[in-house]
Amino acid sequence: MSASLSPTTGKLYGIERVCTAWEEPRSSYYGRKARRAKPVAAQKRGPKTAITDDELLALIKADLATSKFTGEGHRKVWARLRFVKGYRIGRKRVLRIMRVNNLLSPHRAVQGQPKEHAGKIITTAPNILWGTDGTKIFTMDEGWTWLFTTVEHWNAECLGWHLTKTGDRFAALQPISMALTSRFGSVSADTARGLALRMDNGPQYLSDHFQNQIKYWGIAPSFAFVAEPETNGVAERFYRTLKEQVIYGRSYRTIEELRIAVADFIERYNRYWLVEKLGFKSPLQAYEEHQLKAAA
């Protein structure tokens, strides 16, 4: 269009007049024209380094070979190359190249064989193994609160729970006492003889008072492995379900308001939550059917 002749003046329209009429900057026109004339291949953004990756890899290998120590990580290699030998290179670049070429310190890797958790924590009948755990929930007016629960490993039923401001050893025993009353109708000595209780290594559960009390009830302690929450997975999974249903995305001002929400959820969960390992039956439905079969 800019090279066309105006029928009125007989002169070229020109680039400036056309860009003004179309409300386009001339820089955009000249930029497109230059790109069409000489296409530029896509390149990595940022400043160009003086040392290529292959050259840096050779420097790293030479530094490791001449070092007076063994098992050094990328920080020591980078420091010697950067501050001792004067190469202007980035630490993260050294880390990337050493990781790709398996040159990182072997002492930083996880030692031993990984644990596959191939065992089972699901029982074949109720009242063989219970799980207990505690978690903290925030309230707007009263701050952090503790929720302790006891969950049946066989059908994932929440047998007992306790919400309190103080999460000590006495509070940790409350859901177990509630579960014993619900299942066995008593909290006297040897009420739950033959039952095991899965718990983590929290201070509430390691205390002498807690251990002596569950032994009084006839319960054998069964501790989860340290730093392996999978071994207390039934209680952990129940907390995840509870928080997804009534905690996440909601705010509670007081402990009493939170207590009402938790109580309502546990009632609905036990009666209506469908558990896959039970053939998509609710915990109470599975337990009631088991009791009918046992009575028959």
VOVEX-925275 format. One line per 3 residues: their letters; for each residue x, y, z of C-alpha. Coordinates in nm, 4 decimals. Layout:
<rs>
A = X Y Z  ...
</rs>
This chain:
<rs>
MSA = 0.0000 0.0000 0.0000  0.2837 0.2399 0.0834  0.4283 0.1875 -0.2657
SLS = 0.0968 0.2737 -0.4375  0.0359 0.6076 -0.6100  -0.2263 0.8457 -0.4804
PTT = -0.4833 0.9183 -0.7591  -0.5123 1.2750 -0.6298  -0.1500 1.3839 -0.5929
GKL = 0.0142 1.1211 -0.8121  0.2721 1.0560 -0.5396  0.3480 0.7491 -0.3275
YGI = 0.1467 0.7117 -0.0095  0.4612 0.6307 0.1861  0.5207 0.4193 0.4934
ERV = 0.4696 0.7014 0.7441  0.1270 0.8013 0.6089  0.0022 0.4411 0.5862
CTA = 0.1170 0.3558 0.9434  -0.0497 0.6733 1.0729  -0.3782 0.5872 0.9004
WEE = -0.3717 0.2315 1.0360  -0.2563 0.3482 1.3798  0.0420 0.1180 1.3720
PRS = 0.3950 0.2187 1.4808  0.6568 0.2182 1.2062  0.8858 0.0133 1.4302
SYY = 0.6446 -0.2808 1.4030  0.6530 -0.2570 1.0235  1.0319 -0.2474 1.0036
GRK = 1.0580 -0.5280 1.2615  0.8346 -0.7605 1.0585  1.0202 -0.6707 0.7409
ARR = 1.3561 -0.7562 0.8979  1.2311 -1.0904 1.0319  1.0917 -1.1920 0.6942
AKP = 1.4164 -1.0973 0.5243  1.6394 -1.2925 0.7654  1.4681 -1.5503 0.9910
VAA = 1.6402 -1.5904 1.3270  1.6523 -1.9349 1.4869  1.5130 -1.9633 1.8397
QKR = 1.7857 -1.9327 2.0998  1.8067 -1.9701 2.4728  1.7234 -1.6486 2.6526
GPK = 1.9699 -1.4705 2.8769  2.3373 -1.3830 2.8470  2.5689 -1.6166 2.6593
TAI = 2.8267 -1.7925 2.8745  3.1918 -1.7992 2.7833  3.2209 -2.1680 2.8812
TDD = 3.0078 -2.4373 2.7195  2.8540 -2.7237 2.9160  3.1085 -2.9687 2.7752
ELL = 3.3968 -2.7459 2.8761  3.2485 -2.6979 3.2232  3.2037 -3.0743 3.2629
ALI = 3.5728 -3.1219 3.1850  3.6642 -2.8584 3.4450  3.4448 -3.0278 3.7071
KAD = 3.5978 -3.3705 3.6436  3.9475 -3.2239 3.6621  3.8666 -3.0481 3.9886
LAT = 3.7257 -3.3659 4.1458  4.0292 -3.5649 4.0306  4.2779 -3.3200 4.1830
SKF = 4.0881 -3.2480 4.5058  4.2506 -3.3494 4.8353  3.9143 -3.4755 4.9661
TGE = 3.6518 -3.7267 4.8558  3.2747 -3.7147 4.8444  3.2492 -3.3377 4.8000
GHR = 2.9268 -3.1829 4.6735  2.8596 -2.9276 4.4043  2.9079 -2.6277 4.6371
KVW = 3.2739 -2.7064 4.7015  3.3393 -2.7709 4.3327  3.1688 -2.4458 4.2338
ARL = 3.3556 -2.2483 4.5011  3.6959 -2.3683 4.3799  3.6115 -2.3009 4.0149
RFV = 3.4593 -1.9615 4.0891  3.6764 -1.8108 4.3626  4.0055 -2.0012 4.3346
KGY = 4.0342 -2.0527 3.9584  3.8326 -1.7456 3.8547  3.5726 -1.9015 3.6210
RIG = 3.2508 -1.6971 3.6127  2.9935 -1.9752 3.6388  2.6705 -2.0209 3.8343
RKR = 2.6319 -2.2628 4.1236  2.3024 -2.4024 3.9949  2.4633 -2.4686 3.6583
VLR = 2.7358 -2.6721 3.8269  2.4676 -2.8610 4.0211  2.2744 -2.9383 3.7031
IMR = 2.5775 -3.0703 3.5155  2.6986 -3.2777 3.8089  2.3524 -3.4269 3.8595
VNN = 2.3135 -3.5211 3.4927  2.6562 -3.6876 3.4902  2.6189 -3.8638 3.8301
LLS = 2.8994 -3.6664 3.9900  2.7172 -3.5526 4.3046  2.8341 -3.6631 4.6472
PHR = 2.7272 -4.0229 4.7185  2.7106 -3.9430 5.0910  2.4069 -3.7191 5.0363
AVQ = 2.2002 -3.9998 4.8861  1.9538 -4.1994 5.0950  2.1347 -4.4982 5.2387
GQP = 1.9944 -4.8504 5.2490  1.7160 -5.0175 5.0543  1.3854 -4.8331 5.0088
KEH = 1.0927 -4.9686 5.2086  0.8081 -5.0759 4.9851  0.5441 -5.1073 5.2610
AGK = 0.4275 -5.4383 5.1208  0.2691 -5.5408 5.4518  -0.0970 -5.5047 5.5425
IIT = -0.2556 -5.3090 5.8258  -0.6117 -5.4175 5.7433  -0.7432 -5.6907 5.9730
TAP = -0.9737 -5.9798 5.8864  -1.2195 -5.9029 6.1675  -1.3125 -5.6149 6.3979
NIL = -1.1531 -5.5451 6.7373  -0.8118 -5.6824 6.6438  -0.6271 -5.3581 6.5676
WGT = -0.7337 -5.0006 6.6311  -0.5477 -4.6894 6.5248  -0.5223 -4.3605 6.7122
DGT = -0.3699 -4.0263 6.6294  -0.3971 -3.6546 6.6991  -0.4110 -3.3483 6.4753
KIF = -0.4368 -2.9718 6.5258  -0.7161 -2.7510 6.3881  -0.7267 -2.3709 6.4057
TMD = -1.0216 -2.1668 6.5371  -1.0578 -1.7913 6.4870  -1.1245 -1.6891 6.8492
EGW = -0.9588 -1.9641 7.0542  -0.6563 -2.0527 6.8415  -0.5253 -2.4053 6.7861
TWL = -0.7179 -2.7047 6.9156  -0.6364 -3.0763 6.9308  -0.8515 -3.3501 6.7829
FTT = -0.7803 -3.7088 6.8930  -0.9570 -4.0051 6.7319  -0.9657 -4.3836 6.7460
VEH = -1.0331 -4.5677 6.4188  -1.1059 -4.9361 6.3602  -0.8603 -5.0855 6.1093
WNA = -1.1085 -5.3444 5.9847  -1.3836 -5.1119 5.8572  -1.2312 -4.7618 5.9043
ECL = -1.5040 -4.6692 6.1519  -1.4358 -4.3791 6.3880  -1.5030 -4.5367 6.7267
GWH = -1.4142 -4.2405 6.9462  -1.3016 -3.8787 6.9296  -1.2105 -3.5937 7.1601
LTK = -1.1676 -3.2223 7.0823  -0.9758 -3.0165 7.3354  -0.7541 -2.7130 7.3812
TGD = -0.4769 -2.9082 7.5534  -0.3357 -3.2041 7.3634  -0.1747 -3.3958 7.6501
RFA = -0.1636 -3.7662 7.7438  -0.4970 -3.7439 7.9253  -0.6722 -3.6035 7.6170
ALQ = -0.5162 -3.8755 7.3986  -0.6828 -4.1417 7.6159  -1.0337 -3.9979 7.5813
PIS = -1.1197 -4.1352 7.2336  -0.9930 -4.4799 7.3368  -1.2142 -4.4719 7.6448
MAL = -1.5073 -4.3688 7.4261  -1.4337 -4.6522 7.1820  -1.4150 -4.9109 7.4623
TSR = -1.7495 -4.7963 7.5978  -1.9024 -4.8145 7.2509  -1.7626 -5.1568 7.1597
FGS = -1.7371 -5.3406 7.4933  -1.9631 -5.1357 7.7213  -1.6955 -5.0947 7.9884
VSA = -1.3594 -4.9388 8.0720  -1.2700 -5.1809 8.3486  -0.9522 -5.3887 8.3698
DTA = -0.8820 -5.6264 8.0794  -1.1896 -5.5045 7.8905  -1.0062 -5.5193 7.5566
RGL = -0.7759 -5.8152 7.6139  -0.6304 -5.9252 7.2773  -0.6704 -5.5857 7.1105
ALR = -0.3680 -5.3955 6.9700  -0.3463 -5.0192 6.9350  -0.1470 -4.8637 6.6476
MDN = -0.0039 -4.5202 6.7350  0.2859 -4.2974 6.6373  0.5784 -4.1936 6.8565
GPQ = 0.4304 -3.8685 6.9859  0.5013 -3.7667 7.3476  0.1399 -3.8291 7.4465
YLS = 0.1639 -4.1938 7.3434  0.5130 -4.2557 7.4821  0.4238 -4.1302 7.8295
DHF = 0.4128 -4.3790 8.1172  0.0585 -4.2746 8.2059  -0.0738 -4.3541 7.8572
QNQ = 0.1103 -4.6860 7.8297  0.0081 -4.8013 8.1759  -0.3557 -4.7122 8.1119
IKY = -0.3902 -4.9059 7.7853  -0.2163 -5.2046 7.9469  -0.4727 -5.1832 8.2267
WGI = -0.7413 -5.2204 7.9620  -0.5584 -5.5212 7.8163  -0.4480 -5.3393 7.4993
APS = -0.1084 -5.4171 7.3463  0.0814 -5.1148 7.2051  0.1757 -5.1282 6.8366
FAF = 0.3984 -4.8366 6.7343  0.4230 -4.7033 6.3802  0.7709 -4.6772 6.2304
VAE = 0.9419 -4.3409 6.2762  0.8961 -4.1046 5.9774  0.6710 -4.3590 5.8040
PET = 0.3081 -4.2426 5.8405  0.1977 -4.5235 5.6073  0.2224 -4.7641 5.9007
NGV = -0.0530 -4.5675 6.0757  -0.2351 -4.5175 5.7480  -0.5908 -4.5907 5.8644
AER = -0.5953 -4.3056 6.1159  -0.4044 -4.0775 5.8771  -0.6538 -4.1471 5.5950
FYR = -0.9473 -4.0729 5.8235  -0.7999 -3.7333 5.9117  -0.7508 -3.6551 5.5442
TLK = -1.1171 -3.7345 5.4730  -1.2351 -3.5298 5.7709  -1.0302 -3.2251 5.6753
EQV = -1.1364 -3.2395 5.3120  -1.5029 -3.2564 5.4142  -1.5356 -3.0075 5.7022
IYG = -1.2039 -2.8267 5.7664  -1.0397 -2.7096 5.4443  -1.1994 -2.3933 5.3046
RSY = -1.4033 -2.3309 5.6213  -1.3545 -2.1120 5.9277  -1.4677 -2.1872 6.2821
RTI = -1.4685 -1.9186 6.5473  -1.4871 -2.1297 6.8640  -1.4049 -2.4812 6.9773
EEL = -1.7741 -2.5464 7.0395  -1.8596 -2.4506 6.6810  -1.5866 -2.6840 6.5565
RIA = -1.7058 -2.9597 6.7908  -2.0550 -2.9487 6.6416  -1.9158 -2.9755 6.2870
VAD = -1.6853 -3.2669 6.3759  -1.9602 -3.4547 6.5596  -2.1985 -3.4149 6.2655
FIE = -1.9360 -3.5339 6.0176  -1.8365 -3.8431 6.2189  -2.2001 -3.9457 6.2490
RYN = -2.2528 -3.9088 5.8724  -1.9167 -4.0728 5.7950  -1.9820 -4.3865 5.9997
RYW = -2.3302 -4.4294 5.8588  -2.2992 -4.3230 5.4952  -1.9327 -4.3048 5.3847
LVE = -1.8725 -4.5826 5.1289  -1.5426 -4.7671 5.1814  -1.3949 -4.9484 4.8820
KLG = -1.2260 -5.2272 5.0827  -1.5699 -5.3103 5.2308  -1.7285 -5.3515 4.8893
FKS = -1.8497 -4.9914 4.8992  -2.0414 -5.0318 5.2214  -2.0423 -4.7833 5.5052
PLQ = -1.8455 -4.8677 5.8220  -2.1606 -4.9204 6.0298  -2.3277 -5.1268 5.7595
AYE = -2.0278 -5.3583 5.7372  -2.0068 -5.3948 6.1166  -2.3782 -5.4679 6.1532
EHQ = -2.3616 -5.7344 5.8810  -2.0583 -5.8893 6.0515  -2.2418 -5.9043 6.3834
LKA = -2.5424 -6.0722 6.2242  -2.3211 -6.3369 6.0666  -2.1390 -6.3969 6.3944
AA = -2.4686 -6.4360 6.5794  -2.5976 -6.6805 6.3178
</rs>
